[in-house]
Amino acid sequence: MAKSNALKFREKQIREGKFDAAKVRGNWGDILPVTKKNKTKLGSLTHKLKKHKKDHSLYEYDENGSFCFMVSKT
């Protein structure tokens, strides 16, 4: 593969005895920055509930298209 312009510039800086940017960068150690976790059952269920629009079949509709909530106090 070809070298990027940034890599060429860094190598030139090192050759000329100037600042080495690789020494300043942090070390991840044993941490992998990209890991994938499987969804739990609860996570997949909540995803399915929030994915689609709500079903309003529980409500009573009038002829003109408006609806009202049926609330019962016990």
N, C-alpha and C positions, 0 to 999 in steps of 0.2 A: 504494500500500500504506500501511497505517497505521504510525505510528511506535510503536516499543516503549517501554515505560516506562523502560528503561535509557537509550535515546537521548534521550528527553525530559529525563531527569535530567541527562545530560551537557550537553545544550544549555543547560539552566537554570544549571548550574554555570559555564559559559563566559560566559553573559550577565551573571552576577553578579560576574564577574572572579575566580572561584576556579580551582581546579586543573583543567587540561585533560588528561584521561587519554590522548588520542590522541598527545600529544607523547612520552609515556613508552614507548609500544609500539614494538617493534622493526620493522625494515624487512627484508623478505625479499629485496629486490633483484631479481635475475633468476631466483631459484629458484622453481620451481613446486611447491607443496606436494603436489599430487596428480598423479602420473605413473604410468602403467601400463606394465609391461614384459611382453613375451611370454615364456612359459616356454621354456626350452631343451629339447632332446630328452631330456637326462638328467633334468631336473626333472619332465617329464611322465611319464617311465617310473617314476621313484621314487614319484610321486603315485599311479599306478595300482597299484603293488605294495603300497603301504601303505594303500590305500583299503579293500580288502576283507579278509576274514579269510583266514588262511593255509590253503592246501590241504594236508591231511594224507594225501594219497593215496600219498606216498612211504614211509609207515611201514606196518609190518605190524600188524594188529589181531588180538587174540584173540577168542574167542567171548563173553567176559564184558564186552567193551567197552574193555579197557585196551589200550595199545599200547606197543611198544618200538622203540627206534631201532636201525637196522642200521648198525654201524660196522665198517669193515674197515681194518686196519692194513697198510700196505704198506711 
